[in-house]
Amino acid sequence: MGPEALSSLLLLLLVASGDADMKGHFDPAKCRYALGMQDRTIPDSDISASSSWSDSTAARHSRLESSDGDGAWCPAGSVFPKEEEYLQVDLQRLHLVALVGTQGRHAGGLGKEFSRSYRLRYSRDGRRWMGWKDRWGQEVISGNEDPEGVVLKDLGPPMVARLVRFYPRADRVMSVCLRVELYGCLWRDGLLSYTAPVGQTMYLSEAVYLNDSTYDGHTVGGLQYGGLGQLADGVVGLDDFRKSQELRVWPGYDYVGWSNHSFSSGYVEMEFEFDRLRAFQAMQVH
């Protein structure tokens, strides 16, 4: 499917699905439910790891607030200087993951291992993995300062993922252990990826950057493909496209845009890939 539009400047934020009500686009602020580590909705079989120190610190013991086994997942290998050990959670279906929580190994006061920082990687199909980074390109997430407390991390931008991996970090050779929870909701949009030209910069009294800054696919030769980004994040831009819903971002952040003078055809061509055939009755452009 290749939706086309003519405009001196095309500002796109929402692509509405045909089956849903035009107001049915998800609200990321409400997509923050615990996804099942702590309450065991996620079975042990969907929790795995690169390695474990022992069976009593296997991946299945990585549930937030759990004291099973020796109280957490602990990798067999060192996480310094290489960051190769990971804990993996398979959600079985695509979810929007908006928040994660981490905890160290308390074990009734006997444990003292925790991870002061970590990275996240995620996949929608189990083959291609993307590294999560925040809106400013930072990949490292601050973790715990003690083995018992829970530290929550708001993921901005959120991840659309089926599998999520936690990579604990350390600044020296030391033992680290981890317990986790993921928060979000089922990804019901059915959108798997979209393809579009790279967004451009508009020069007014100040530069307005209309690039898709959270796109997690490939960028080759001025074309982005195979991923999702700001056209699918549920955030509705303000009427003044130079302003943003987010703090500490650049002018134009909420929008993706192009000048038709950049295209000999006079229009922008985009392609949206969905999980199944759909009948579209309407498209909303903001």
N, C-alpha and C positions, 0 to 999 in steps of 0.2 A: 504494500500500500504506500503511495507517495503523495501525501497532502501537499498542496501548493498554495501560495498566497502572494498577491502583488501588493507592494507598499514601498514608499520611499525608505521607510525604516520599519522592519517587522520585529515586534517585541513579543516573544512567546514565553509564556510561563505555564499555562495549563493545557493539557490535552485530555479532554474528557472522554470516557468510555461510552460507547453507544448503549450498553445494557443498563447503565446506572442512571439515576437522577442526576441532573447537572450539578446538584449540590452534594452529590454523594462522594466526592473526592475526600480521601481520608484526611483527618486532622492529626498531624504528628504530635501535637501537644497532648492528645488523648491516647496515643498509642504507646502505653508504658506499663503494660501488664507483665508480671513475672511469667516467664515462659516454661518453667517446670523443673529447674534443677533442685530447688529447695523442697518442693512438694512432691517430687519424684514422678511428675507427669512425663518427664523425659526419662526413659528407661536406661538402666546401666549399659545396655547394648549399644546405645547411641552416644556413649561417652568413651573416648579413647585418648591415647597419648603416645608421644614419640617413644617414651620409656617410663619406667617407674622404679624407684629405689627398691621397693619390695612389694609383695602382694598387699600388705597392709597400708601401703600408700599408693595403690593403683588408682587409675583414672576415676573409677566409680566412687571413690571417696572424696571427690572434689566438689560436692554439693555445699552450697552456702549454708552456714549454721549447723552443718552435720558434724557429728563426732565419731562417725563410723570408722572402723579400722584404726589407724594411728592419727586420724583427724584431718587428713587433707591428701591431695595428690602431691607427690614429691618426685621429680625426675631423677633418673639414675645418673645422668651426666651433668657436668657443670654448665651453667648458663653464662659463664664468663671465660674467655672473651667472646666466644661464639654464642650467638643467640639462636640455637637450633632446636632446643627442647620446646615442645608445645603440648597443650591440652586442647582436645578437639571436642566440640559439641555438635551433633547432627540434629537439626530441627526437623528433618524429613521433608518439610515443605518450605517454600520461600516465606520469609518473615521480614518485616521491617524491624530491625533491632535498633532501638533508640537509646538504650542505657545498659550498662553492665555494672555488676557489683563484684568486688573481690575481697578476700579474707585470707589470712595466713593459717598456720597450723597451731591451734591452741591446745587441743588434747587434754582438757581438764587442767590446764596450767602447766603441763609438762612440755608442751611444744613452744618453740621460739622462732620458727622459720616463717618468713614472709617475703614478699617481693615488693621492693620499693618502686618499681616501675615495670612496665610491660608494653608489648606491642600487640596489635590485633591483625589477623589476616582472615579473609572471608572468601567464600565461593558460592556461586549459585548452582553449579553443576558438578562439583567435585573434581573438575579438571583444571580450570583456570582460577588462580588465586590472586586476590588483590590485597594490597596492604592498606589498612585504614589510616587516614590522616585527617587532621582537623581542617578548618576553613583557611588556616594560614600555613598549611603544609607540614605541621608538626605530627610526627608519627608516634613518639614516645608518650605514654600515658603515665601520670603519677599514680603509684599504687598505695601500699599500706605502710604505716609507720610502726605497727605492732602486730602480733599474731592473732588478736581477737577481734578488733574493730572491723566493721564493714565500710569500705570506701566505694561510693557510687560515682560513676563517670557518665555524664551526659554526652552522648555521641552527637556532635554537630560537625558534619552531617551524619545522619543515621545510615545504617548499612541495609541494603536489601540482600539477604543471604539465606542459604540453607545450612551451610556449615560455617562455624566460627572457630578460629584457633587463637588461644592465648599464648604468647611467647614471653615468659618471665625474663627479667633482666637483672643484672647485678654489676656493680662497679669493681668487684674483686672476686676471687674464688671463695664461694660460700654456698651453703645449702639454702634452697628456696622451696617453699611449698605454697599451694594455692587451693582456694575454694572459690567457686564462682556462681553467679546467677546472671541470666540475660533477661532483658525487659523489652517489650515491644508488642507487636500484634501480627496477625497473619496478613501477608501481602495479597490482597484480594484484587488488585488492579489487573493482574494478568499480564502486565507489560514486562517483557524480558529484556529488551534493549531498544535503543533508537539510534539512528544514524543521521548526522547533520553536519553542515560545514562548521568550522570553528567560529565561535562568536567574535565580533569585532569591537574596535574601540571607536567611540563617538566623541569628537572634540567640540565641546561647547565652551563655556567660560572655564571649565575644568575638564579633564579627560574622564569619560564615562566608559568603564570597562564592562562590555556586555558578553564576556566569555562565560562558558559553562564550567565554572571553576571546580565543581565537585564531580565532574564526569569521571567514571571509573573504568572506561573502556580504552580502546586504542586511539591514538592520534597520529595520522600519517598523511602527509601532503595536504594539510589544511582540512582534513576530514576526520571527524570523530565517529567511531563505530564500535559495536559490540558491548556497549555499556549503558549505564543509567547515570543521571545527574540531576541538575536543577529543574529540568522539565518534568521530573517525576518525584519531587521531594515534598509535595503537599503544601509548600509555602506560597501564599498569594502575595505578590509584590504590591507595594503601595502605588497609588495612581501616579505619583511623581517618581518616574523610574530612576532618578538619580539618588533617591533615598532608599533605605533598606530597613527590613524588620530586624536585622542582626546588628549587633554592636561591633565597633572596631573593624568595619569592612569598608571597601572602596566604593565610590559612586557607581551605581549600576549593578551592584552585586546580585540583587534578586532576579535580574532579567538576563535573558540571552537574546542577542539581536544582531542584525546584519543590515548593511546598506545595499539596496538593489543595484547601485552603481557598480558594485563589485562583481556582479554576475551578468554575463552577456545575455542570458535569457530574460533577465529582469525579475526573476523570482527565486525564492529559496526552496529547494527540494529536500524533504525529510522523509525518513522511513521508520515506521514503528513496528516492532516485532512482538506479537502477543503469544500467549501459551496455547491458544486454540483459535479456531475460526470464530469471528464475532460479527454481528450485524450492527453497523453504526448508523444512528439516526441524527447525530449532531456532533459538532466539534466546537469547543469553546476556546477562543483566543483572547488573551488579556494583554 
